[in-house]
Amino acid sequence: MKKTTILLAAITILMACNKTETPAPEADTIIARIEQEVATKTYMDASNNIRWSEGDQVVAFMKSSYGHKYQLISSFAGKTYADFSIVSSGSGNLSAGTEWDHNVVYYPYSDAVEAEKSGDNYILDVVLPAEQTYAPESFGEGSMAMVAVSEDNNITFRNVLGGMKLQLKGTQTVTAITLQGNNSEKLSGAATVTAYTDETKPAITMSDGASTSVTLNCGSGVLLSESTATEFIIALPPVLFSKGFTVTVTDSDSKTYTVETDKANTVLRSSLLTMPAVVLKEEIVEEEENPDTDGTLVEAISLNKTSLTLAPGTLYTLKAKVVPTDATDKTLAWSSDGAAVASVDQNGVVTAVSDGSAVITAVALGGVSESCTVTVITPPTSQATVDYVDEYGVNRGKGIAIGATVWAPVNCGYKESTSDDEGYPYGKLYQWGRKYGQGYDTSYDADEPAIEEGPVSLKYGQSEDNSNVFFTSTSDFRYDWLSIQDDKLWNSGTESTPIKTEYDPCPDGWRVPTYTELDILRNIKSSWTTNDGQEGYWFSGASDIKYDVPVDEDAKVFFYAAGYRRIGDAAVVSLARGYYWSSRPNFSYANYLYFGGDYTGMYDHNRAYGSSVRCVQE
């Protein structure tokens, strides 16, 4: 049996989490969200979004120590949120448990999962599988544990585990991959999960009898490529591999290859430990076949950059230092795992080629290596080409190009103040999905809207005759002005390819911004300031992308802190804060940009609220 040993270094990639509000409960149904820090569920899409799969099941302790099985409602398969319905046992038996204050839900379902209350928190006895199933560019179904605690049926799952991503090249067909820590770290088997009620992230403790290895079963085999690395992702408990780890790869000919490192590496909860790509070679690599290692070897390499962002066609020279400085041979071999994205010569000069990501690695004699992740992004080229002619027929001029998005020069519904008309100096406030907005019931607005109790029909609410009517919402659990909810009112397309609708309040050539377009602004804001007597932020810069080459940052656009209109009495609240709608719904809510003081963030808002709209060029 042939055996190849490959030494490996590591980098860690962490993803961010957005916290959102949750809607009110729906009887006999669990409404579930997933923590979006890193793809963790049954599969992840090309954008690393977490999505539910057909047939997903969870065990739910509904304010009781007795667990019930809930199953995904099939219409939610492929979505990042879902409703789960209870699965009847069919036995007709009545079971009871100790009464609790919270619902506790665990994925994946197993009838072996048990839970108990411990002070204010909850302890679950679970078993992490010793064998996981391979899934292309994702975790295998049921391998990534999650837990949720809630006082009602609206729950947000938090990831219990993290994971490791291996990247392999070669000509082999891989049938199994086994991972083992070099210091007998516990990786699978019996464990306890602590679910906290105070927003603390869940914790997991492996039992004394847990296994020190985990295997990824690749079925009939996964054929590798010599040019492009194939990803293999293994779910793991948070663990410090204090002496590194060893990965044993088995191919369809029963040959094994060992990928190992003696460097300390850490798997964090809700993150991926991503390993550089390695090639599985057929030849036997024995120690005596290694290059001559007489003299002092390089023990460590440090690069002046561990990540780079470049535009296509630009160059950047990576500079390396070696330890010890008196190493006999300081020669480094440079390589790229994606030369079509970014190439490198043997002097460390990186050439950005096309959009994408590549890992540049420097290797010294003896196998010590260090890497830099290069992201290549084409600079935004959007230009303001459409005049903003508002609903009053006034041409406000061209917009302001911020990166790939052109923003309107004024808020939607803007009308300047005059001696005869106080106008709408900060625009109107729009209920999500409505074509018509309303003004303010403050001293500077002479045209206060009429107030009617909602929800109402689409035809009535969108009628021009009711353009200056604000519909309150206090009884319906969705907190919508609309009696039958519609998620396509402002975008009948997708987030990446939006399509303007007849209910969009923006002028011709303009539309309501997407979530992504608003989210970019969070990272390019000025300090809190005042413009034309009203507080707010300047947002500036070519984009939120920070290149390692100069980028024009002269363009800027001001967003006023225009407050919002309440759903119950329509009073305008907090003119020291800004609330700007996106076109994206989220459950029974919709996403918006919030800012005030030194803080900005993307959140959920009741659709019946009245908030500002800043249009973008189509």
Secondary structure as GFF3:
##gff-version 3
##sequence-region A 1 618
A	DSSP	beta_strand	3	7	.	.	.	ID=ss1
A	DSSP	beta_strand	11	13	.	.	.	ID=ss2
A	DSSP	beta_strand	29	34	.	.	.	ID=ss3
A	DSSP	beta_strand	43	44	.	.	.	ID=ss4
A	DSSP	beta_strand	50	51	.	.	.	ID=ss5
A	DSSP	beta_strand	57	64	.	.	.	ID=ss6
A	DSSP	beta_strand	67	72	.	.	.	ID=ss7
A	DSSP	three_ten_helix	74	76	.	.	.	ID=ss8
A	DSSP	beta_strand	81	86	.	.	.	ID=ss9
A	DSSP	beta_strand	99	107	.	.	.	ID=ss10
A	DSSP	beta_strand	114	118	.	.	.	ID=ss11
A	DSSP	beta_strand	121	128	.	.	.	ID=ss12
A	DSSP	beta_strand	131	133	.	.	.	ID=ss13
A	DSSP	beta_strand	146	150	.	.	.	ID=ss14
A	DSSP	beta_strand	154	159	.	.	.	ID=ss15
A	DSSP	beta_strand	162	169	.	.	.	ID=ss16
A	DSSP	beta_strand	173	181	.	.	.	ID=ss17
A	DSSP	beta_strand	189	195	.	.	.	ID=ss18
A	DSSP	beta_strand	203	206	.	.	.	ID=ss19
A	DSSP	beta_strand	213	223	.	.	.	ID=ss20
A	DSSP	beta_strand	230	236	.	.	.	ID=ss21
A	DSSP	beta_strand	239	241	.	.	.	ID=ss22
A	DSSP	beta_strand	245	251	.	.	.	ID=ss23
A	DSSP	beta_strand	256	261	.	.	.	ID=ss24
A	DSSP	beta_strand	265	267	.	.	.	ID=ss25
A	DSSP	beta_strand	272	274	.	.	.	ID=ss26
A	DSSP	beta_strand	278	279	.	.	.	ID=ss27
A	DSSP	three_ten_helix	287	289	.	.	.	ID=ss28
A	DSSP	beta_strand	300	303	.	.	.	ID=ss29
A	DSSP	beta_strand	307	310	.	.	.	ID=ss30
A	DSSP	beta_strand	315	317	.	.	.	ID=ss31
A	DSSP	beta_strand	320	323	.	.	.	ID=ss32
A	DSSP	beta_strand	332	336	.	.	.	ID=ss33
A	DSSP	beta_strand	342	344	.	.	.	ID=ss34
A	DSSP	beta_strand	349	352	.	.	.	ID=ss35
A	DSSP	beta_strand	356	364	.	.	.	ID=ss36
A	DSSP	beta_strand	369	376	.	.	.	ID=ss37
A	DSSP	beta_strand	400	402	.	.	.	ID=ss38
A	DSSP	beta_strand	405	407	.	.	.	ID=ss39
A	DSSP	beta_strand	430	431	.	.	.	ID=ss40
A	DSSP	beta_strand	450	453	.	.	.	ID=ss41
A	DSSP	alpha_helix	458	461	.	.	.	ID=ss42
A	DSSP	three_ten_helix	464	466	.	.	.	ID=ss43
A	DSSP	beta_strand	469	472	.	.	.	ID=ss44
A	DSSP	beta_strand	510	511	.	.	.	ID=ss45
A	DSSP	alpha_helix	515	521	.	.	.	ID=ss46
A	DSSP	beta_strand	529	531	.	.	.	ID=ss47
A	DSSP	beta_strand	534	540	.	.	.	ID=ss48
A	DSSP	beta_strand	556	560	.	.	.	ID=ss49
A	DSSP	beta_strand	564	565	.	.	.	ID=ss50
A	DSSP	beta_strand	572	573	.	.	.	ID=ss51
A	DSSP	beta_strand	578	586	.	.	.	ID=ss52
A	DSSP	beta_strand	589	596	.	.	.	ID=ss53
A	DSSP	beta_strand	599	606	.	.	.	ID=ss54
A	DSSP	beta_strand	610	611	.	.	.	ID=ss55
A	DSSP	beta_strand	616	617	.	.	.	ID=ss56
###
